[in-house]
Amino acid sequence: MAGRQISEKQKQFILENASRLSVDELAKHLNLNAKDVLSVLNETQQTTKTELVEYPAPQYIISLRNIMCSKVILYPLLAFGMLMLFFFGYYWRMHPERTLESIMLDYDYAFHLRMTESILETGTVPETDPMGWYPDGKPVRELLPVFLYHLGAIFHKHTTSFTGRSVQDSIMLFYGIFCSLCIIPIFLLLKQITKRYDIAFIGTALAAVMPANIVRTFCTRYRYEGPGVIFLLFNMFFFMKAVEARSRKSTLIYGAVASIFMMLAVGTWRVSLLFPTLYCCVFIVVIILRRVTTQFLAVFSLQSLGVVFCALFYTYLNSQNYIFSHNAMLITGLGITALCTQWWKKEGVIRVEPVFFLIPLAMVLIVPMLHLSSGYESFFKVLLLKIRFSIQKFQVTGIENILFMNTAELSSVKPLDLFKWDMCSWGAIFIIFYPITLLIMRDKNKKVPFGEILILVFFSIIIFLTLLFYRNKVLLSPFVGLAGALSVHRTLLFIRRFRNWPAVAGIAFLAATVIIAGSGWRTGKYISVLRVSMRSYLEPTIINLEKINKDRVPVLAYWSYGYVIQTYAHSPTFLDGLLESPVVHGRLVEMSNLLLQNDEELFYQFCKKYGMGIMMVDKYDSRTQLYTLYAEKPYFQYFQRGGRPTEFGKNCIRSKTIFDPKSLKHFKLVYMNPRFNIFIIE
């Protein structure tokens, strides 16, 4: 069959199926010699190379590159640059400590401080925290990951001997240092994908100076997400290394390390429960692109085993098992789908792969209906609860507000807001430019590297999730930095097709430098005048509450003040900041309904039922709005614009605690300032 004439139809078939069938499989199917098939492919490649001429670099660029790439110059420059980026992140993260005379940690940061202190005192986190959800107590291990507390405790234990810092000061130092280290996995990821130090440094610098991650990880904001992001980035790096490794041993080692970092991420940050789903999305894209390999399946399976280990041994995941049951089914279904597509490629060329996607769909939808998976019912209960109580529109100040879980952190973000100083600043340009480079500048004759597929899927979904929920911006800086570097890299490869490409490359590097410098300048400018302190009037209120409540009786207050009251006033509370808990949500609904009725005796019995001895009232109008939202009452029936009560609402308990506290019989006003009132419940 050597030298046999190949028809145009056969050539077309070879070119269409070259990415999914081997040369031998193509030859067997078409009854041709393998050499003939190879000659068609080589001829096509030669034609492509002729069409896409890349002009060589001028001699001065080659000489400059040789000088800069010498180890004597390259490594010291990189070390100095990375040190400067670390110092930039650390300096601005520690801004609150430099500018505030005294610091009280607000929100859940205060709770995390208290749990870290518990580990230092007792060696462990309490099974149930008696300070929360009085009188029942808050089941900490059942609801929350604990790795952050152990990291903070280890740092304090090993540094306090030479720093002399208190626990609070130690964890602030720890958080400032640790979160600034996110530049390391970003650099490693980009170096792995692009094989270029300069591009890796550009992306790292962009991620380091963008404010989105910095303002979410100030030293006073001691919370799960800082370490969680770093563990995720290291997980992605080792996952990529494992998939692209050249030996089976390296694949297993890197895959195991990737799995460990995934377990660390899930054990540190509750939002990390999202990451296995993101990898499932990568899996789907890989199947669609017909890029599934045995190596990829092995690494993905190793990581899936790590996720299963988390589900079995992380106590707090017992309350989240609906997420893991669905992830487990999706992973299993996708694995079966991938194996089917691998098998089908060898059996013929009929494209039926889309049918196989019914397998994971059936597993996610049908299997739980057979009650074979725990958590399915609770998943939909929580989903309906959030839809019913948390996404509501109402007009109070003339501006329509969308409240998700009734917190600003879970509100949506407008696309143009990504350019604001506290989001991506000038770096947001790459959110637009990155898709353009994918569509226009990509060499369509080459396969997209797996690393870029991984980054693209994560980048796209994280941008979408940030637009939905403000708090996800902590992931923005790293992934916009990664996307920005890949955009610059693809641009440099694309312009090599033009004769005067060195000048264009210089402009591209200059533009990237301006964007990085501009973002860094804006970050420093705005943070330098930012007062990152406890909410207005709250600190003096907490100080006075501690003095008033010498017997440490339980305190009834708005849910978001629970943690700070527990930590600094040393008093148990009725509610705290874990708003997504059905217990907290149920108590808040009960409290809201009683605040909006007129019977003081009924509200007093409610306080005594739960053993409350003191009530702290936030008079701010937004709190009133949220109480009416939780009680599902019409706001304007009870209150006017600005918060003054209507004729109908002037006798409700909420109105009296703000505007007529002396009319209350069982509640004695003992302290007030423009924002808060404190009552003793008699």
N, C-alpha and C positions, 0 to 999 in steps of 0.2 A: 504493500500500500504506500511505500515511500514515494514522494513526489506526486501524489494524487492531487488532482485539481480540487480546490475547495470553493464551493459556491458562496455567493454573497449571503444567502440565507444561513448557511453554516457559520460564516464569519460573524454574522449578527448574533447568532445563538451563543457563540464562544464569548463574545464581548459582554453580552448581557448576563452570562452566568459565571464569569471568571471569578467573581468575588465569593461565590458560594460553592463551587465545585472545583475539585482539583483537576490538574491537567489530564491525569489518567482517566478520571471519571468523565471528563468532556470527550476524550478520544474514544472511550468505550461506547458512550451514548451515540456518538455521530459515526461510529465505525471508521475512525481515522487513526493515523499514526500519531503518537504523542509528540513527535518532532514537528509534524505539520501544525498541530495546535499551538505548540510553543513558538513556531515561526510567526503565526498570526499575532500572538500576544507581543512578541518582540517588535514586530513591525509597527504595531499600534503605539508601543512605548517610544520608539524612535520618532514617529510622527509627532507625538505629544511633546517630546523634548525639543523638536524643531520649532514647534509653535510657541513654546514658552522658553524663549532664550533668556538666560540670566547673565547679565554683564558682569565681568570680573571686577573685583575691587582694585582701585588704583594702588600704585606702589606705596604711596605715603600712608594709606589706610592699613595696608598689610604690615608695614613697619611699625605703625602705632599699635596695632593689635598685638603684634609679637612682643612689644615692650610691655604693654599693659597685662598681657596674659602670663608673663613670667611670674613664678611663685614669689620671688623676692618682692615684687611690687603689688601683685594682685591680692595676696592674703592679708598683708598689713592694711591695705586700703579697705578691703571688705570688713576686717575686724574693727577698724576705726568707724566705718560707716554704720555697721550694726550697733556698735556701742553708742553712737550718737542717737540712733533711732530709739534704742532702749531708754536712754537718758531723757529724750523728748517725752516718751510715753510716761515714764516714771515721774518726771517733774510735774506734769500737768495732772496726773492722777493724784499726786500728793498735795495739790493746791489747797484743799480744805484744811489740812493740818497746818499749813503755813499761814493761813489767813484768819483762822478762827481762834479766839482766846480759849474757849471751852467747846467741847464737842459732845453732843448727845446723838447717838445713832437712831435714826428714825425708821419707821416701817418695819419690814422683816429683818433689816440689818441688826436691829436690837435683839430680836429673838435668836438669830444665829450667834450673836455674841454670847448670849446666855447659855446656849447649848455648848459652845466651845468651852466656856467656864466650867460647865458641868463635867465635861471630859477631863479637864485638868484637875478637878476636885475629886471625882469619883471614878474616873477611868472609862466612863461610858455615858451615852445619852440616855436619859430616863425613858422607861417604857411608856409611862404616862406623865405628862407635865401637869402638876396640880395648879399651876398659875393660869392655865388656859381653859376655857369652856367650863368655868365654875358652875356647879360643884362636881361635874363628872370628870373633869380633867381631859386633856388633849392627848390622844394616842400618837405620840411623836413618831416612833419607829414604824408604826402601821401606815403613816401618811407621808413621811418625808425621807429623802435620802440624807445620809449622815457623813459622807466622805469629806465634805467641805469643813465640817467641824473638826475632824481628825487632822486635816491638813493644817488648819489654823493652830490647833493645840500643839502639834509637832513643832511648828515654826517657833511658837512662843517658848516652848520648853527648851529648845536648843539655842535660842538667841537671848533670852532674858538675862543670862549670867553676865553678858558683856554689853547689852544695850540698856538694862535697867528699866525697861518699859513695862507699863501695866499691860494686862491682857488686851484691853481695848486698843491701846497704842500699838501693841505687837501685831494684832490682826490687820490694823490699818497699814502698817509697814509691809506685812506679808502680802496683802492684796495689791498694793501698789507695785511691788516687785514682780509678783507672779503673773499678773495680768499684762505687764509690759513684756513678758517673754513670748507673747503670741507671735512676735516677728520671726521666731526660729522656725516653727512648722510652715509658715507661709513661704519663707525663703527656700526651705527644703522641697516643698511642693513644686514651686516654679522651676527650681533647678532640675528636678526630676522630669518635668514636662518639656522644658525648652532647651535643656543642656547648656544654658548660657548664664553666666554669673551676672552680667549687666542687666539682663531682663529680669532675673530673679530679684536683684536689688531694687529695681524700679518699682516692681509690684509690692515688695516689702515696705519700701518707703511710703508708697501711696496708702497702704493699709495702716501704717503706723501713725501717720499724721491726720488721717480723717477722724473727725470728732465723734462719730456715732458710737464706736466702741469705747473711747476714752471716757465720755460723759456717763456711760452706763456702768463704768468700772472705776469710778472715783474711789479713793481709799476708804471713804465713809460708807460706800455702798457694798458692804460685805455680803455677797449673795452667791448663789450657785453658778450663775451664768459665766462669770469670769473664767474659772478653771474648766467649766464644761466646754467652752468654745475651744480652749487650747487642746483638751483631750480629743475633741472631734477632729481638729486639724491634723493632729498627729495620727489619728486613726486613718484619715484619708490618705496621708502620705504613705503609711506602711501598707495599706490596702493596694494602692497604686504600685508600690514596689513589688508586692507579692504577685500581682497580675502580670507585671512586665518582667519578672525574674526569669533568668535563663536556665535555671536548674530546679529540679523538684525540691531539693533540700532548701534552697533559698525561698521558694514559694511557701513552703510549710512554715519556715521560721518567720518570715515577714507577715504571713497570714495570721499566725498565732499572736504576734505582737500587735497587729491591727485589732484583733479580737479583744486583747487585754485593754487597749485604749478605749474601745467601745464600751467595755464593762465599766471602766473608770468614769467615762462620760455619763453613762446611765446611772451610776451610783452617786454622781455628784449633782446632776441637774435634771429635774423632772422633765423639762422640755426635750431632753435627750431621747425621750421615748419616741420622738418624731424621727430620729435618725434612721432606725431600721426601715421605716416607711420610705425615706428618701432613697435608701439603697435599693429598695424594691422598684422605685421609679427608674433608677439607673439600670436595673435588671431588665425592665420592660424595654427601655431604649436599646439595650444591647441585643435583645432578642429581635426587635424590629429591624435593626441594622445588620442582622445575621452575623454578629460578632461574638456569639457565645463560644467559648472554648472550655475544654476540660479544666484548664488552669483557673479560669474565672469561676467556674462552678465550685471548684475545690476551695478557693479563697472565700467565696460567698457562703459556702456551707460552714466553714470554720467560724466565720463571724456570726452566722445564725446560731451555732451552738453556744457561742458566748452570750447571745441574747437570751437563749433558753436558760442558761446558767443563771443569768440575772433574774429571770422570772421565778426560778425555783428558790433562790437563796437571798434575794433582796426583799426584806420584809415589807418595805413600803410599797412594793409593786403588787402586793395582794389586793390593794384597793384600786389598782389600775389594770387588772388582768383582762379587761375587755380590749384594751389596746394590744396587749401581747397576744391574746388569742386570735385576734384578727390579723396581726402581723405574721404570726406563725402560719396561719392558713394561707395567707397571701404568698409568703416565702415558699411554702410547700408547693402550692399550685404553680408558681412561676418556675420552680425547679423542674416539675414534671413537664411543663410547657417547653422549657429549654431543651430537655432531653429528647422530647418528641421532635422538635425542629432539627436537632442534630441527627436523629435517626432518619428523619424524612429526607434530608439532603442526600443521604447515601442510597435511598430507595428510588429516587426519581426526581423529576424537575417540576412536577405540578405544584403550584404554590398554594398550599392549604394551611400555611402557618397561622393566618388570622383565626381560623377555627379553634386552634389550640388555646387561644386566650379565653375561651369559654371555661376552661378548666379552673383557673384561679377565680374567675367570676362566680362560678358555681360553688366553689369552696367557701368563698366569703359570704355568699347570700343564702345558700341552701343548707350547708352543714350546721350553722348555728340554729337554724329553724328546727332542726332535728334534736336540739338540746344536747348536742355532743360537745359544745364549747361553752365554758362558763363565761359569764360577763356580757353575753350578747344583750340580754334584757337590760342590764344596768347601763350599757353603752347608749342605748336609745333613750333610756330615762334621763340620763344626764344631758344628752343632746336636746331633747325636747324641753328640759328645764332651762337650758341656756337660751333656746329660741324664744321661749315664752316670757321669761323674766329679764333677759339680759339684752336683747336687741329690740329696743323700743325707741320710737321717735316722738319727741314732744317739744313744744315751743314755750320757752319761759322768758328768755331775755331778748327775744326777737331773732335769735340764732337757733337754727335747728340742730339739735345735738343727737348723735347716735351713740348710745351707751352700750358697750359690750361688757358684761359683768360689772357695769357701773364704775369702772375705773379708767382713768386717763391712759394708763399703761396698755390697756387692751382696746383702745379706740383705734380708728382707722387713720391712715396717713395719705394725704393727697400726693399724687405723683410729683408735682412741682416742689413739694416740701422736701423732697430728697436732696434738693440743692441748698437747703438751709444750713446754717453754721453748725447746728447740733446733729445733723444727719451725715451726709456725704460731702457737703460743701462743693468745691469745684470738681472733686472726684466723681460726682454724679454724672459728669459728661460721659464717662466710660460705660455707664448703664445703657446709654443710647448707642455709643460707638461700638461696643462689643458685638451686638447682633449685626451691625452693618458689616464689620470685618468678616463675620461668619458667612454672610450671604454673598458678599461681593469679592472679598480678597482671598477666600479659601481656595486652595488648589484642589479642584474637584476630581483630579485624577489620582489623588492620594487619599488614603484612608485617614480619618481623623483619629489621632492617638487616643488610647483609652483614657489617659489622664484628662484630656480636654473634654471628653464625654462626661466624665465624673464631675468636673468643675461646672460645665454648662448646665447639667441637670440641677445640681445644688444651687447654683447662682440663680437660675430662673425661678425655682420654687421659693427660695429665701426672699427674693425681691417681692414676689407675690404675697408671701406671708407677712412681710414688713408693711406692705400697703394695707393689709387687713388689720394687723395688730402692731401698735407702736413699739412694744417691748422687744420685738424681734430685731430691732435695729442693732442690737449688740453683735449680730452676725454679719451686718452689712459691710463694715470696714474690711474684714478679711476677704470676703468674696468679691467685693468691688475692686479691691487691690489685685486679687488674682485675675479677674476679668480684664482689668486695665493693662496688666503686664502682658497677657496673651494677645490683647488688641495691638499693643505696640510691636510685639514679636511678629504677628501676622502682617502688620503693615510693612515692617522692614523686609520681610520675605517677598511681599508683593511688589514693592518698588524696585527690587533687583532686576525687574524686567525692563526698566527704563535706563537709558544711557547715562542720564545725569542723576542717578539714584543717590550718590553720596551727599549731594546738597539736600535732597528731600529727606534723607535719613537724619541729617543734622537738624532739619526743621522739626522732624518727629521727636527726636530726643529733647530738643529745646522746649517743644510744646508740653511734653511729659514733665519736664523739670519745672516749668511755670505752673502747671496744675498742682504738682506736689508742693512747691513752695507756697503757692497761694492758699492751698488747703491748710498747710501748717501754720501760716501767718494768721488766717482767720480763726483757727482753733485756739491759738495762743491769745489772740486779741480778745475773744469773747470769754474764754475761761478766766482770764486775768481779772475781769471785772465781775465775774459771777460769784455770788455769795452762796456757796453750797452748804446750807445750814438747815437746822430743823425748821419746820413750818412756823410761820409767824404766830407769836403769842403762845405756841405750844410749850416751849421750854420753860418759861416762868410758870405756866399752869402746872406742869409736871412737878416742878420744884415745890410749889405750894401744896399740891396734892400729897406729896410725900410728908410734908410737915403736918397737914391736917389729919391724914390717915395713919396715925401712929400705931393703931391696932392692926393695920394691914387687912382691913375688911374688904370683901370683894367690891369691884367697881363696875358700874353700868356706864358704858360709853359707846360712841360710834365705833363700828368694827375696826377701822383702820388704826385706831389709837391703842388697841389692845396690847400689841408688842411693847411699845414704849412705856406704857403704864406698868407692865409686868417687870420690865428690866430696870427702870429708873425710879419708879414709885414703889417697887417691890410689893405689888398688890395683885391678887388674882383678878381676872376680868371675865365678864359674861361672854364677850366675843373677842376675836382677834382677826388678823389679816388673811387667814386662809379662806377667802371668800368662796372659792370653788367647792369647799366641803359642803355636802348637803346639810350637815349639822349646823354650821354657821349660817348658811342660807336660810334654813328653817327658823332658827332663832331670830334672825334679822327680820324676817317677814312677820313673825309673831310680835316682836317689839314695835315694828312700824305701824301695824294695825292698832295697837294699844295707844301709841303716841297721838294718833289722829282721831281718837274718840274723846268724849267729854268727861267720862267718869273717873275721877281721880282715885277713888277707892279701888276700882278694878285694876288700874295701873299699879297702885300700891301693893295689892295682893300678888300681882305678877312679880314685882321686885322681891317680895318676901319669899315667894315660891322658890326663887333661885338663890336666895340668901344674899341679895345685894345690900350693901350698907352705905354706899356713896354713889352719886350720879354725876358724871361730868358731861356737860351739854355744850356741843359746838353750835354756836348761833348762826353760822354761815348759811346763806340761803341755799347753796348747792346741796347741803345736807338735808334740808327740808325737801328739796326736789326729789332726792333719792328715797327718802322715807315714803313719799307719796307714790313713787314708782314701785317700790317693793310692796306697798299695801294695795297697789292697783287702784288708787283713788285719783280723781281728777284734781290736779294741782290748783287750778284757778277757782275751784269751788271753795278751797280752804285759804288760799293765799293770793295776794296781788303780785304784780311784777315788783321785784325788789325785796320780796319776802314778808311784807306786812300782811297781817291776817285780814280776811274778809269778815263780814258780819257772821257768816256761817261758821268760819274757822276760829274765831277769836276765843272760844271756850275750850278748844281741844288742848290736850296736855302739851303737845309740842309748842303751841303758841304761848301758853302760860309760862313754860320754863324759860322762854326768851323774853317776852314782853311784860309779863305780870307774875313774877316769881313769888311775890308776897301773898298772893291769893291761894297758894298751895298750902295745905294743912300738914301733910306728911313729909314735905320736902323743904328743908331749911337751907336757905342760901348762905354760904359761908365764904365764898370767894367769887370775884368776877373781874373780867377785863374785857376789852372791846370784842374779843372773839369767843371766850369761854365763860361759863358759869359752873360752879361746883356746889352741889347740894349734899347735905347729910340726910339720909333717909331715916326718919324717926318712927 
